[in-house]
Amino acid sequence: MATGWESLLRDEQQLEELARQAVDRALAEGVLLRTSQEPSSSDVVSYAPFTLFPSLVPSALLEQAYAVQMDFNMLVDAVSQDAAFLEQTLSSTIKRDNFTARLFDIHKQVLKEGIAQTVFLGLNRSDYMFQRNADGSAALKQIEINTISASFGGLASRTPAVHRHVLNVLSKTQEAAKILSNNPSKGLALGITRAWELYGSANALVLLIAQEKERNIFDQRAIENELLARNIHVIRRRFEDVSEKASLDQDRRLFMDGQEVAVVYFRDGYMPSQYSPQNWEARLLLERSRAVKCPDIATQLAGTKKVQQELSRMGVLEMLLPGQPETVARLHATFAGLYSLDMGEEGDQAIAEALAAPSQFVLKPQREGGGSGHLHLLPG
C-alpha cells in the first residue's frame, strides 16, 4: 500500500475501496440522514455527506475560534437586546423582504405587550474559512453566524471516529491519534439543560419544533438523547400542532397537550417556505410565552446577514460592547468583508468589485429571507 499522501490520491482503486470502508463506518457510527425519497421515515436511511479525510486545522486558529466564540455569543446577546439598533439596521431589509418584515412584526408585538420570557438561550454556530495571507500564513475568517437551528452538532460528534478509522486503515496511526474528540451534542444539551433548570419547573418539558419532512432527524436525536440522560423529556411538534393544541395561561406559561413547556428549541422556522399563515400565528404564540425560546425572535433577527454586515462597520462593535476593547479586537480579527447585493448603489458597487476580482469573493446566499444574498471578501 502506498504510504505517501500524493501516491494515495493518485490511486483511484485504493480511494474507492477506502471510500467504501468509510461509508460502512459512517453508517455504523450513526452519521445518518433520512433519504430524500422518504424524508419522514427512518425505515430507510443513508449516510450523511462527509469528507473522506479530516481537514487540517492549525492549532493556533482552533484556539482562536474557541477564544472568540464567547465574544460572539455576547455580541449576539447585546444585539438582540438593542431594539433600536435592530430596527435601524433592518429598516431597509424590512421594506424589501417580507420574511424579515414578518419576523420583525412579531418582535414589535412582543415588545409592545411586554416580554414574559426571563431566561434567554443562544445556541450559535460560527462558520469559518481560512484566509491565505500574502506571507503564506493562514487567518481565521468568519463567514456567518447561525443563531437558529444551528445543525450538525449531533452528527459532528460521531464524525471523528470515521476519520480515525480511515487513517488507521491506511496505517497512519500517528495521524489518527491527533484527531480530537468532539462532542457538540453534549454541549448543546448542557445549554438547554441550564435553561430548563433556570426556568424552574421540575415537571416542564422541552418542546422541539420540528419539520414533518426532516431528513436530519438523527442529528436532533443526539441532543434529545443527551437531555433524556439528564431526565429532561423532549416532545417533538410541528408549528401546526402548536397552533391547534398549545395555549398560554394567565401568567403566559406555555402548555402543549396540557403539559408545561420550559424550553422551545427551534429546528424549524428559519426560511420563508416553512411558514403558512397558521405557522405565523403559532410562532407569535410561542414568542408571547414565558418559555425559554432558542432562539427568541430578537436573537433570530440578530443573526441576519444585514445585521452581520452592519457589525463590520467602523465603531459599531464599540457602541454595542462599550468598555471592552479586547473583546472588540478579537472579534474584528475574524471579520471578513461583507457586502450587500441589495438593489441600489451599494449593491451595484459590490457587484462591480466582485466582477473585477472574482477570486477574492465568495457569494453567500440568503438563508433566512428572500433577499439576494451577500458577498464575502477574502483578500490574499
TILO-433687 format. One record per residue (C-alpha): residue number from 1; y, z, x; residue in three letters. Coordinates in steps of 0.001 Angstrom, whole numbers. Layout:
+-----+---------+---------+---------+------+
!  nr !       v !       w !       u ! rest !
+-----+---------+---------+---------+------+
! NUM !       Y !       Z !       X !  Ala !
...
+-----+---------+---------+---------+------+
//
This chain:
+-----+---------+---------+---------+------+
!  nr !       v !       w !       u ! rest !
+-----+---------+---------+---------+------+
!   1 !       0 !       0 !       0 !  Met !
!   2 !    3452 !    -908 !    1291 !  Ala !
!   3 !    5353 !    2173 !    2342 !  Thr !
!   4 !    8888 !     794 !    2635 !  Gly !
!   5 !   11125 !     515 !    -416 !  Trp !
!   6 !   12103 !   -3088 !     342 !  Glu !
!   7 !    8473 !   -4168 !     647 !  Ser !
!   8 !    7630 !   -2329 !   -2559 !  Leu !
!   9 !   10370 !   -4018 !   -4542 !  Leu !
!  10 !    9115 !   -7433 !   -3419 !  Arg !
!  11 !    5551 !   -6709 !   -4517 !  Asp !
!  12 !    5592 !   -7733 !   -8195 !  Glu !
!  13 !    1932 !   -6914 !   -8768 !  Gln !
!  14 !    2355 !   -3376 !   -7454 !  Gln !
!  15 !    5523 !   -2896 !   -9510 !  Leu !
!  16 !    3733 !   -3987 !  -12674 !  Glu !
!  17 !     887 !   -1536 !  -12045 !  Glu !
!  18 !    3378 !    1218 !  -11263 !  Leu !
!  19 !    5264 !     490 !  -14485 !  Ala !
!  20 !    2026 !     765 !  -16496 !  Arg !
!  21 !    1291 !    4153 !  -14966 !  Gln !
!  22 !    4880 !    5293 !  -15537 !  Ala !
!  23 !    4722 !    4317 !  -19216 !  Val !
!  24 !    1477 !    6248 !  -19672 !  Asp !
!  25 !    3026 !    9312 !  -18034 !  Arg !
!  26 !    6167 !    8995 !  -20184 !  Ala !
!  27 !    4022 !    8943 !  -23314 !  Leu !
!  28 !    2062 !   11945 !  -22063 !  Ala !
!  29 !    5252 !   13880 !  -21299 !  Glu !
!  30 !    6834 !   13140 !  -24686 !  Gly !
!  31 !    9551 !   10703 !  -23611 !  Val !
!  32 !    9276 !    9125 !  -27038 !  Leu !
!  33 !   11096 !    7174 !  -29712 !  Leu !
!  34 !   10018 !    6108 !  -33138 !  Arg !
!  35 !    9655 !    2354 !  -33393 !  Thr !
!  36 !   12297 !      38 !  -34802 !  Ser !
!  37 !    9704 !   -1172 !  -37329 !  Gln !
!  38 !    9035 !    2383 !  -38617 !  Glu !
!  39 !   12201 !    4381 !  -37839 !  Pro !
!  40 !   11433 !    7009 !  -40485 !  Ser !
!  41 !    7863 !    7714 !  -39427 !  Ser !
!  42 !    6216 !    9335 !  -36407 !  Ser !
!  43 !    2831 !    7774 !  -37161 !  Asp !
!  44 !    3527 !    5094 !  -34566 !  Val !
!  45 !    5765 !    5791 !  -31572 !  Val !
!  46 !    6749 !    4170 !  -28294 !  Ser !
!  47 !    8244 !    5341 !  -25025 !  Tyr !
!  48 !   11997 !    5679 !  -24692 !  Ala !
!  49 !   13506 !    3319 !  -22106 !  Pro !
!  50 !   13689 !    4866 !  -18640 !  Phe !
!  51 !   14223 !    3724 !  -15065 !  Thr !
!  52 !   11092 !    3234 !  -13003 !  Leu !
!  53 !   12640 !    5056 !  -10049 !  Phe !
!  54 !   15065 !    8005 !  -10092 !  Pro !
!  55 !   18687 !    7348 !   -9199 !  Ser !
!  56 !   20083 !    8807 !   -6012 !  Leu !
!  57 !   22961 !   11201 !   -6681 !  Val !
!  58 !   24907 !   12595 !   -3714 !  Pro !
!  59 !   24670 !   16379 !   -3819 !  Ser !
!  60 !   28440 !   16748 !   -3473 !  Ala !
!  61 !   29032 !   14647 !   -6606 !  Leu !
!  62 !   26382 !   16545 !   -8535 !  Leu !
!  63 !   28065 !   19835 !   -7640 !  Glu !
!  64 !   31424 !   18337 !   -8589 !  Gln !
!  65 !   30056 !   17359 !  -12013 !  Ala !
!  66 !   28723 !   20897 !  -12510 !  Tyr !
!  67 !   32036 !   22441 !  -11470 !  Ala !
!  68 !   34256 !   20270 !  -13668 !  Val !
!  69 !   32195 !   20463 !  -16867 !  Gln !
!  70 !   33603 !   23847 !  -17855 !  Met !
!  71 !   37078 !   22407 !  -17271 !  Asp !
!  72 !   36312 !   19534 !  -19628 !  Phe !
!  73 !   34955 !   21938 !  -22232 !  Asn !
!  74 !   38138 !   23989 !  -22055 !  Met !
!  75 !   40229 !   20837 !  -22282 !  Leu !
!  76 !   38399 !   19599 !  -25386 !  Val !
!  77 !   38847 !   23021 !  -26952 !  Asp !
!  78 !   42572 !   23004 !  -26170 !  Ala !
!  79 !   42993 !   19546 !  -27693 !  Val !
!  80 !   41046 !   20492 !  -30825 !  Ser !
!  81 !   43361 !   23458 !  -31429 !  Gln !
!  82 !   46568 !   21470 !  -30959 !  Asp !
!  83 !   47084 !   19843 !  -34362 !  Ala !
!  84 !   50456 !   18382 !  -33387 !  Ala !
!  85 !   49020 !   16717 !  -30264 !  Phe !
!  86 !   46137 !   15218 !  -32228 !  Leu !
!  87 !   48426 !   13873 !  -34928 !  Glu !
!  88 !   50870 !   12361 !  -32458 !  Gln !
!  89 !   48169 !   10857 !  -30258 !  Thr !
!  90 !   46156 !    9367 !  -33108 !  Leu !
!  91 !   49108 !    8160 !  -35197 !  Ser !
!  92 !   48730 !    4506 !  -34164 !  Ser !
!  93 !   44925 !    4580 !  -34404 !  Thr !
!  94 !   45022 !    6015 !  -37910 !  Ile !
!  95 !   47116 !    3047 !  -39055 !  Lys !
!  96 !   44528 !     525 !  -37797 !  Arg !
!  97 !   41194 !    2332 !  -38018 !  Asp !
!  98 !   40081 !    3568 !  -41426 !  Asn !
!  99 !   37259 !    5672 !  -39959 !  Phe !
! 100 !   39561 !    7752 !  -37764 !  Thr !
! 101 !   42001 !    7969 !  -40658 !  Ala !
! 102 !   39322 !    9424 !  -42940 !  Arg !
! 103 !   38306 !   11982 !  -40308 !  Leu !
! 104 !   41924 !   12967 !  -39800 !  Phe !
! 105 !   42479 !   13272 !  -43535 !  Asp !
! 106 !   39664 !   15845 !  -43704 !  Ile !
! 107 !   41232 !   17631 !  -40729 !  His !
! 108 !   44555 !   17869 !  -42581 !  Lys !
! 109 !   42890 !   19113 !  -45773 !  Gln !
! 110 !   41100 !   21878 !  -43869 !  Val !
! 111 !   44322 !   22927 !  -42137 !  Leu !
! 112 !   46189 !   22987 !  -45437 !  Lys !
! 113 !   43552 !   25176 !  -47095 !  Glu !
! 114 !   43145 !   27366 !  -44023 !  Gly !
! 115 !   40299 !   27228 !  -41534 !  Ile !
! 116 !   37456 !   29509 !  -42666 !  Ala !
! 117 !   35424 !   28981 !  -39503 !  Gln !
! 118 !   35950 !   31677 !  -36875 !  Thr !
! 119 !   33351 !   30666 !  -34252 !  Val !
! 120 !   33511 !   27231 !  -32617 !  Phe !
! 121 !   30790 !   25473 !  -30673 !  Leu !
! 122 !   31035 !   22401 !  -28483 !  Gly !
! 123 !   28002 !   20635 !  -27024 !  Leu !
! 124 !   29655 !   17921 !  -24963 !  Asn !
! 125 !   28166 !   15258 !  -22701 !  Arg !
! 126 !   30166 !   13643 !  -19919 !  Ser !
! 127 !   29152 !   10133 !  -18887 !  Asp !
! 128 !   29920 !    9203 !  -15280 !  Tyr !
! 129 !   29824 !    6225 !  -12965 !  Met !
! 130 !   30105 !    6241 !   -9188 !  Phe !
! 131 !   33113 !    4506 !   -7701 !  Gln !
! 132 !   32684 !    2970 !   -4259 !  Arg !
! 133 !   35787 !    3733 !   -2190 !  Asn !
! 134 !   37216 !    1477 !     499 !  Ala !
! 135 !   35665 !    3644 !    3229 !  Asp !
! 136 !   32210 !    3334 !    1665 !  Gly !
! 137 !   32121 !    6832 !     189 !  Ser !
! 138 !   31284 !    7470 !   -3470 !  Ala !
! 139 !   33520 !    9148 !   -6045 !  Ala !
! 140 !   32663 !   10604 !   -9443 !  Leu !
! 141 !   34498 !    8939 !  -12341 !  Lys !
! 142 !   34133 !    9969 !  -15956 !  Gln !
! 143 !   33741 !    7040 !  -18347 !  Ile !
! 144 !   33754 !    9071 !  -21542 !  Glu !
! 145 !   33015 !   12451 !  -23034 !  Ile !
! 146 !   30881 !   12711 !  -26167 !  Asn !
! 147 !   31795 !   15565 !  -28499 !  Thr !
! 148 !   29485 !   14749 !  -31419 !  Ile !
! 149 !   25735 !   14103 !  -31472 !  Ser !
! 150 !   25514 !   14111 !  -27665 !  Ala !
! 151 !   21948 !   12893 !  -27377 !  Ser !
! 152 !   19011 !   12704 !  -24942 !  Phe !
! 153 !   19192 !   16286 !  -23746 !  Gly !
! 154 !   15667 !   16706 !  -25073 !  Gly !
! 155 !   14176 !   13581 !  -23505 !  Leu !
! 156 !   16055 !   14178 !  -20251 !  Ala !
! 157 !   14194 !   17468 !  -19986 !  Ser !
! 158 !   10925 !   15530 !  -19739 !  Arg !
! 159 !   12009 !   12630 !  -17516 !  Thr !
! 160 !   11847 !   14389 !  -14092 !  Pro !
! 161 !    8065 !   14747 !  -14440 !  Ala !
! 162 !    7773 !   10991 !  -14957 !  Val !
! 163 !    9775 !   10192 !  -11833 !  His !
! 164 !    7837 !   12740 !   -9770 !  Arg !
! 165 !    4624 !   11078 !  -10919 !  His !
! 166 !    5869 !    7617 !   -9904 !  Val !
! 167 !    6809 !    8796 !   -6432 !  Leu !
! 168 !    3567 !   10717 !   -5990 !  Asn !
! 169 !    1588 !    7587 !   -6901 !  Val !
! 170 !    3443 !    5891 !   -4033 !  Leu !
! 171 !    2558 !    8827 !   -1740 !  Ser !
! 172 !    6265 !    9606 !   -1438 !  Lys !
! 173 !    5654 !   13308 !   -1925 !  Thr !
! 174 !    8710 !   14451 !      31 !  Gln !
! 175 !   10983 !   12363 !   -2199 !  Glu !
! 176 !    9157 !   13597 !   -5303 !  Ala !
! 177 !    9753 !   17211 !   -4285 !  Ala !
! 178 !   13504 !   16560 !   -4155 !  Lys !
! 179 !   13745 !   15657 !   -7835 !  Ile !
! 180 !   15466 !   18568 !   -9536 !  Leu !
! 181 !   14117 !   20131 !  -12676 !  Ser !
! 182 !   16435 !   19555 !  -15590 !  Asn !
! 183 !   16208 !   21240 !  -18986 !  Asn !
! 184 !   19329 !   20457 !  -21011 !  Pro !
! 185 !   17486 !   21031 !  -24291 !  Ser !
! 186 !   17209 !   24708 !  -23367 !  Lys !
! 187 !   20928 !   24859 !  -22548 !  Gly !
! 188 !   21876 !   23155 !  -25806 !  Leu !
! 189 !   19675 !   25578 !  -27722 !  Ala !
! 190 !   21277 !   28523 !  -25944 !  Leu !
! 191 !   24688 !   27320 !  -27114 !  Gly !
! 192 !   23525 !   27060 !  -30709 !  Ile !
! 193 !   21816 !   30455 !  -30385 !  Thr !
! 194 !   25030 !   32090 !  -29228 !  Arg !
! 195 !   26972 !   30562 !  -32124 !  Ala !
! 196 !   24277 !   31744 !  -34545 !  Trp !
! 197 !   24495 !   35269 !  -33108 !  Glu !
! 198 !   28290 !   35360 !  -33364 !  Leu !
! 199 !   28149 !   34199 !  -36963 !  Tyr !
! 200 !   26427 !   37498 !  -37624 !  Gly !
! 201 !   23838 !   36917 !  -40334 !  Ser !
! 202 !   20241 !   37507 !  -39227 !  Ala !
! 203 !   18712 !   35510 !  -42088 !  Asn !
! 204 !   21006 !   32497 !  -41835 !  Ala !
! 205 !   19682 !   29097 !  -40750 !  Leu !
! 206 !   20765 !   26210 !  -38555 !  Val !
! 207 !   21381 !   23053 !  -40568 !  Leu !
! 208 !   20798 !   19849 !  -38606 !  Leu !
! 209 !   22496 !   16867 !  -40225 !  Ile !
! 210 !   20084 !   14007 !  -39608 !  Ala !
! 211 !   19796 !   10345 !  -40446 !  Gln !
! 212 !   16933 !    9234 !  -42664 !  Glu !
! 213 !   16036 !    6466 !  -40201 !  Lys !
! 214 !   16086 !    8481 !  -36984 !  Glu !
! 215 !   14229 !    6919 !  -34066 !  Arg !
! 216 !   15423 !    9620 !  -31660 !  Asn !
! 217 !   13812 !   12497 !  -33536 !  Ile !
! 218 !   11775 !   13783 !  -30564 !  Phe !
! 219 !   14977 !   14374 !  -28617 !  Asp !
! 220 !   16188 !   16517 !  -31508 !  Gln !
! 221 !   12868 !   18280 !  -31970 !  Arg !
! 222 !   13034 !   19560 !  -28399 !  Ala !
! 223 !   16153 !   21542 !  -29313 !  Ile !
! 224 !   14675 !   22652 !  -32637 !  Glu !
! 225 !   11578 !   23949 !  -30852 !  Asn !
! 226 !   13686 !   25907 !  -28370 !  Glu !
! 227 !   15509 !   27533 !  -31283 !  Leu !
! 228 !   12290 !   28333 !  -33122 !  Leu !
! 229 !   11008 !   30077 !  -29984 !  Ala !
! 230 !   14018 !   32392 !  -30436 !  Arg !
! 231 !   13083 !   32912 !  -34109 !  Asn !
! 232 !   16016 !   30770 !  -35308 !  Ile !
! 233 !   14914 !   28385 !  -38038 !  His !
! 234 !   16278 !   24873 !  -38382 !  Val !
! 235 !   16322 !   22756 !  -41530 !  Ile !
! 236 !   16932 !   19004 !  -41377 !  Arg !
! 237 !   19007 !   17474 !  -44172 !  Arg !
! 238 !   20951 !   14272 !  -44784 !  Arg !
! 239 !   24547 !   14091 !  -45916 !  Phe !
! 240 !   23183 !   13039 !  -49307 !  Glu !
! 241 !   21207 !   16287 !  -49518 !  Asp !
! 242 !   24339 !   18275 !  -48714 !  Val !
! 243 !   26234 !   16502 !  -51459 !  Ser !
! 244 !   23546 !   17240 !  -54012 !  Glu !
! 245 !   22341 !   20751 !  -53086 !  Lys !
! 246 !   24902 !   22519 !  -50849 !  Ala !
! 247 !   27524 !   24963 !  -52108 !  Ser !
! 248 !   30160 !   27437 !  -50979 !  Leu !
! 249 !   30575 !   30959 !  -52307 !  Asp !
! 250 !   33923 !   32711 !  -52810 !  Gln !
! 251 !   34050 !   33572 !  -49086 !  Asp !
! 252 !   33296 !   29951 !  -48244 !  Arg !
! 253 !   29891 !   30799 !  -46844 !  Arg !
! 254 !   27708 !   27692 !  -46842 !  Leu !
! 255 !   24400 !   27640 !  -48712 !  Phe !
! 256 !   21806 !   24883 !  -48591 !  Met !
! 257 !   18980 !   25073 !  -51121 !  Asp !
! 258 !   20037 !   28689 !  -51709 !  Gly !
! 259 !   19798 !   29656 !  -48013 !  Gln !
! 260 !   22815 !   30693 !  -45973 !  Glu !
! 261 !   23745 !   28399 !  -43087 !  Val !
! 262 !   25197 !   29828 !  -39885 !  Ala !
! 263 !   25465 !   26642 !  -37786 !  Val !
! 264 !   25798 !   22991 !  -38762 !  Val !
! 265 !   24610 !   20734 !  -35939 !  Tyr !
! 266 !   25612 !   17096 !  -36440 !  Phe !
! 267 !   23218 !   14390 !  -35268 !  Arg !
! 268 !   24805 !   12001 !  -37729 !  Asp !
! 269 !   28344 !   11201 !  -38781 !  Gly !
! 270 !   29783 !    9604 !  -35656 !  Tyr !
! 271 !   30049 !    5985 !  -36864 !  Met !
! 272 !   31684 !    4360 !  -39915 !  Pro !
! 273 !   28379 !    2886 !  -41112 !  Ser !
! 274 !   26980 !    6403 !  -41529 !  Gln !
! 275 !   29390 !    7294 !  -44325 !  Tyr !
! 276 !   29342 !    6464 !  -48006 !  Ser !
! 277 !   31847 !    7983 !  -50466 !  Pro !
! 278 !   29198 !   10626 !  -51192 !  Gln !
! 279 !   28806 !   11353 !  -47477 !  Asn !
! 280 !   32538 !   11778 !  -47003 !  Trp !
! 281 !   32534 !   14402 !  -49768 !  Glu !
! 282 !   29638 !   16169 !  -48050 !  Ala !
! 283 !   31482 !   16191 !  -44729 !  Arg !
! 284 !   34535 !   17727 !  -46381 !  Leu !
! 285 !   32385 !   20454 !  -47974 !  Leu !
! 286 !   30850 !   21300 !  -44605 !  Leu !
! 287 !   34234 !   21402 !  -42885 !  Glu !
! 288 !   35671 !   23736 !  -45506 !  Arg !
! 289 !   32869 !   26253 !  -44950 !  Ser !
! 290 !   32675 !   29318 !  -42707 !  Arg !
! 291 !   29631 !   27906 !  -40927 !  Ala !
! 292 !   29964 !   27044 !  -37241 !  Val !
! 293 !   30220 !   23257 !  -37036 !  Lys !
! 294 !   29027 !   21493 !  -33911 !  Cys !
! 295 !   31404 !   19833 !  -33736 !  Pro !
! 296 !   34123 !   20738 !  -36183 !  Asp !
! 297 !   36250 !   17800 !  -37286 !  Ile !
! 298 !   39037 !   18535 !  -34788 !  Ala !
! 299 !   36595 !   18523 !  -31875 !  Thr !
! 300 !   35181 !   15197 !  -33028 !  Gln !
! 301 !   38715 !   13790 !  -33071 !  Leu !
! 302 !   39321 !   15239 !  -29591 !  Ala !
! 303 !   36529 !   13031 !  -28295 !  Gly !
! 304 !   38009 !    9732 !  -29472 !  Thr !
! 305 !   38913 !    7112 !  -26873 !  Lys !
! 306 !   42586 !    7217 !  -27839 !  Lys !
! 307 !   42750 !   10914 !  -27007 !  Val !
! 308 !   40960 !   10319 !  -23707 !  Gln !
! 309 !   43491 !    7604 !  -22891 !  Gln !
! 310 !   46374 !    9972 !  -23621 !  Glu !
! 311 !   44866 !   12724 !  -21476 !  Leu !
! 312 !   45054 !   10449 !  -18436 !  Ser !
! 313 !   48837 !   10101 !  -18736 !  Arg !
! 314 !   51029 !   11978 !  -16293 !  Met !
! 315 !   51882 !   15516 !  -17371 !  Gly !
! 316 !   49605 !   15695 !  -20422 !  Val !
! 317 !   46970 !   17935 !  -18844 !  Leu !
! 318 !   49685 !   20230 !  -17511 !  Glu !
! 319 !   51021 !   20580 !  -21061 !  Met !
! 320 !   47627 !   21328 !  -22585 !  Leu !
! 321 !   46445 !   23627 !  -19776 !  Leu !
! 322 !   49624 !   25414 !  -18643 !  Pro !
! 323 !   49430 !   27540 !  -15522 !  Gly !
! 324 !   46060 !   26078 !  -14448 !  Gln !
! 325 !   46872 !   23683 !  -11583 !  Pro !
! 326 !   43418 !   23912 !  -10003 !  Glu !
! 327 !   41733 !   23007 !  -13290 !  Thr !
! 328 !   44108 !   20081 !  -13763 !  Val !
! 329 !   43410 !   18836 !  -10237 !  Ala !
! 330 !   39643 !   18954 !  -10757 !  Arg !
! 331 !   39947 !   17004 !  -13995 !  Leu !
! 332 !   42315 !   14392 !  -12579 !  His !
! 333 !   39937 !   13773 !   -9667 !  Ala !
! 334 !   37305 !   12439 !  -12100 !  Thr !
! 335 !   39600 !   10256 !  -14216 !  Phe !
! 336 !   39170 !    6506 !  -14205 !  Ala !
! 337 !   41947 !    4317 !  -15582 !  Gly !
! 338 !   41592 !    3880 !  -19346 !  Leu !
! 339 !   43388 !    1069 !  -21137 !  Tyr !
! 340 !   43515 !     377 !  -24851 !  Ser !
! 341 !   42646 !   -3042 !  -26270 !  Leu !
! 342 !   44639 !   -2452 !  -29453 !  Asp !
! 343 !   46654 !   -5372 !  -30751 !  Met !
! 344 !   50151 !   -5408 !  -29247 !  Gly !
! 345 !   51957 !   -5460 !  -25933 !  Glu !
! 346 !   49875 !   -2675 !  -24353 !  Glu !
! 347 !   46581 !   -4320 !  -25257 !  Gly !
! 348 !   47771 !   -7749 !  -24108 !  Asp !
! 349 !   48774 !   -6353 !  -20721 !  Gln !
! 350 !   45402 !   -4623 !  -20288 !  Ala !
! 351 !   43550 !   -7857 !  -21064 !  Ile !
! 352 !   45705 !   -9795 !  -18604 !  Ala !
! 353 !   45000 !   -7293 !  -15820 !  Glu !
! 354 !   41264 !   -7361 !  -16555 !  Ala !
! 355 !   41151 !  -11175 !  -16506 !  Leu !
! 356 !   42994 !  -11200 !  -13188 !  Ala !
! 357 !   40444 !   -8834 !  -11568 !  Ala !
! 358 !   37315 !   -8696 !  -13780 !  Pro !
! 359 !   35131 !   -6973 !  -11174 !  Ser !
! 360 !   37381 !   -3893 !  -11304 !  Gln !
! 361 !   36994 !   -3214 !  -15020 !  Phe !
! 362 !   34216 !   -2273 !  -17426 !  Val !
! 363 !   34512 !   -2716 !  -21180 !  Leu !
! 364 !   33603 !     336 !  -23234 !  Lys !
! 365 !   33250 !    -495 !  -26954 !  Pro !
! 366 !   34359 !    1981 !  -29566 !  Gln !
! 367 !   31518 !    4242 !  -30677 !  Arg !
! 368 !   33417 !    6406 !  -33093 !  Glu !
! 369 !   35505 !    3929 !  -35021 !  Gly !
! 370 !   36201 !     363 !  -35896 !  Gly !
! 371 !   38650 !    -340 !  -33081 !  Gly !
! 372 !   38271 !   -2968 !  -30407 !  Ser !
! 373 !   37364 !    -663 !  -27526 !  Gly !
! 374 !   38856 !     273 !  -24183 !  His !
! 375 !   38812 !    -951 !  -20608 !  Leu !
! 376 !   37982 !    1397 !  -17767 !  His !
! 377 !   39488 !     654 !  -14377 !  Leu !
! 378 !   37050 !    1053 !  -11499 !  Leu !
! 379 !   39077 !     399 !   -8356 !  Pro !
! 380 !   37458 !     -56 !   -4983 !  Gly !
+-----+---------+---------+---------+------+
//
